[in-house]
């Protein structure tokens, strides 16, 4: 039984990703479901578990504040931030209300 969801087309469109992109699960996903997106560019796409994180917009805001602070105070610090949707949002919500967010893939990263 495949417990990984299909990635809705609206998610691909919101982030301007080709709908025929190759994707595969990353890790076992105890809380979120995370995928690598392979194509001309490589990304990490994550479906946030709305049942655990009931206010995902707060997480997105906190991540953005941390990224802005680090960019100002420690510009050489590698802190991956989300890639906004075409409309400038941090996340896109699917028909079931699950938020999706996109990050650049950091090459040579290994699971710790």
N, C-alpha and C positions, 0 to 999 in steps of 0.2 A: 504494500500500500504506500503510495507516494503522498507524504504529508506536506510537501512543499507546494505552495500555491502557484498557480499560473500568474505571471506578471501581467496585469491588465494593460491593454493597448493604451489606455488613457495615461498610464504612467510613462510609457515610452514617449508618447506625444508631448506630455507636459515638460519633459526634460530634453526634448528634441533628439531623442535617440532613435535610430532606425528600428522599426518594429521587427525586423528579421535579425536583430542582434543575437549573438550567441551568449547564453547566460548559463551559469552553473552555481549550485549552492556552495557557499563557503562555510565551513564548520557545521556544527550540529544544531545550532539555533535554539537553545533552551528558552530564550526570551524573545529575541527578534529573529527574523528570517533574513539572511544576508546572501547576496549573490554577486559574483563577478560578472561584469558585462564586457564582452570582448568584441572588438571591432577596430576601426581606424584609431580610436582612442579606447583606453581601458578605464573602467569605473567600478565602484562598489555601490550596489543598490541595496537598500535595507528597508524592509517592512517593519515598522515599529509595532510592538504589541500594545494595542490600545487598551487591552484588558488589564495590563500591568501598569502602563504609563497612561493614566486617564487624562492628562493634560500635556500632550506631546509638544504643544506650542511653547510651553514653559521651558522644556529641554532645548528646543531650537533657539529660543531667545538667550538662554544661558550660554549655549555654545557660541552664539554670535558675539555676545559680550566678552567671553573669554578670548575668542579669536581676535577681536578688535584690540583688547588690552595687550595681548601678546605681540600683535603686529606693531603696536606703538612702542612698547617698552622693551621688547626682545625680538626685533625683526628677523633674526636668524633662526629663531626657534621654529621647528617643524610642528605645526598644529593643523591637521587637516580640517577644513571647513566644508560645509555642504555647498554643492553647486545649486544655485537657485533654479527654479522652473523658468520657463520662458516668460511667465508673467511676474517673475521676481519673488516668488514665495520660497520659503525654506523647504516646504514639503508639499506633496500633492496627496489628496485623499481619494481612495478608491471607493467603489459603490458600497462596500461593506463598512466604510468609515475608518479603514486602516490607513495611517499616514505612511508615505514612502519618502525616503530621502536619498540623495545621490552624493557620493564623494568621489574625488579623484582616487585612482588606485595608486598607492605608494609602492613603487617597485622595490623588489628585494626585501619586502616585509615578510616576516615569518610569524606564525602563531606562537605566542609565548607560552 
